[in-house]
Amino acid sequence: MRIDLHTHSTASDGTDTPAELVLGAAAAGLDVVALTDHDTTRGHAEAIAALPGGLTLVTGAELSCRADGVSMHMLAYLFDPEEPALLAERELVRDDRVPRARAMIAKLNALGVPVTWDQVARIAGDGSVGRPHVASALVELGVVPTVSDAFTGDWLADGGRAWVEKHETDPFEAIRLVKGAGGVCVLAHPAAAKRGRTVPESMIAELAAAGLDGLEVDHMDHDSGTRARLRGLAGELGLLVTGSSDYHGSRKTVSLGEYTTDPEVYGEITRRATGAFPVPGTGGA
């Protein structure tokens, strides 16, 4: 089995619609794909309706978290999307995205960059607006050559000249909420240092004690040495090890299925989840 447990669609900051994403996953030879848009489950219904035979969908979301001033992302799998407490927190995070984007645009304007809200809103479309959409606007304007080049101290990286803080969930609270909704928690790209500051291993140990299920180890932002170190840490803490593409369509160079999760780990995730079940493809509606 080929299993990719971290992808994004136009419901957040990917460039493929949910339907295009699941069709692309099948074409890439995947057996299982997780749709984990940022702080939203809006793409799930479309993905399920288009799900081709032979492909299983894991429903999920990537939750925006922050602790001790460090931004981090929590992959939440197979939770009940209507559970009130987790739903309210996701909505709180999403509601902060528009004023944050407008504030980043204002900072960029002050720096002499003629980006506009209309431009960013057009790029975001129906998705939850975020930094990647602002970064894409900078690419359109020729300010930076690629989206990744916008995530530096000069522009949109944490603490950068145009960065604006947003509401993010405490990761311990995120674990509590996801568990309360019957889901499973995996810390996304925990050592992706080029994105900004990362949490220390001591905090990962605290998160494990609080109920964290796993670490996303095999990821494009982790080199071989980092992966080996994280595997060792996961073993010490009794955490599951996952691998995923973190696919965003044309917004990133990584391909669907470029990194994958062991089938035994996937089986353990599904065994632990009680909020929802993987959805087998039936050939589309």
PAPADREN-386426 format. One record per residue (C-alpha): x, y, z. Coordinates in steps of 0.5 Angstrom, whole numbers, plus 500, padded with zeros to 3 digits. Layout:
<nodes>
XYZ;...
</nodes>
This chain:
<nodes>
500500500;502507498;500512504;500520504;497523510;498530509;495534503;492541501;487543497;483550495;479549501;486552504;492554500;493548495;492549488;488543486;481543488;479537493;476533487;482534483;487532489;484525490;484524482;491526482;492521488;489515485;493517478;500517483;499510485;496512492;492507496;490512501;491520502;489524507;486531506;489536511;487543509;489548514;484549520;478547515;474541513;470544508;474540502;472533505;465533502;467534495;473530495;469524498;464525492;470525487;473519490;475514485;475506486;481504489;483510493;481511501;480518504;483520511;479526513;483531517;486538518;492541520;491546526;495552527;498552534;503556538;507555544;512559547;512564541;514558536;509556531;507549530;502545526;498539529;495534524;489532526;486525523;479522523;476527528;468528528;468535524;462537528;464536535;462543538;469545542;474543536;469546531;469553535;476553536;477552528;472557527;476562531;483561528;479561521;476568523;483571524;486570517;482575514;484581518;491578519;492578511;490585511;495587516;500584512;498587506;499594510;506592512;508590505;505597502;509601507;515597505;513599498;510593495;504595491;500588493;492589494;487585498;483584491;489581489;490576495;483575495;483573488;489568489;485565495;479564491;474560496;480557500;482560507;486566506;493565509;501567508;502562502;496567498;500573500;507570498;504568491;502575490;509577491;511572486;506575481;509582482;516580481;518581488;521574490;522568485;518563488;513562494;518559498;523565497;517570501;518566507;524569510;526575515;525580509;518578508;513573511;517569516;515569523;518575526;519578518;518585516;511583514;509578519;503579523;501575529;495571529;490567533;493560534;491554539;496552544;498545542;496542549;489544548;489542541;491535543;485535548;480538543;482533538;482527543;475530545;473529538;475522537;481524533;489522532;494528533;501528529;506534530;507536523;514537520;517538527;524540525;523544519;528549521;528553515;521555516;523559523;524557530;522549532;520547538;525543543;525536544;523537551;516540549;515534544;516530550;511534554;506533548;507526548;505525555;499529554;497525548;500526542;500520537;506521533;511525529;511527521;518525520;519523513;518530510;521535504;523540510;527534514;534532511;537525512;540526519;534530522;530524520;534519523;534524530;527524530;526517529;530516535;526521539;519518537;522511539;524514546;517517547;513511544;510516538;508513531;512515525;509518519;511520512;507525508;508530502;505536505;502537497;500544495;499543488;503548484;505552490;510547492;515542488;513536492;509531488;503527491;506520494;513523495;514521502;509516505;507512511;508505513;501501513;502498520;502506522;496507518;493501521;494504528;492511527;485508524;485503530;486509535;481514532;473514534;471520531;470518524;473512519;477512513;472513506;473508501;473510494;467507490;468511483;466518484;459520484;
</nodes>
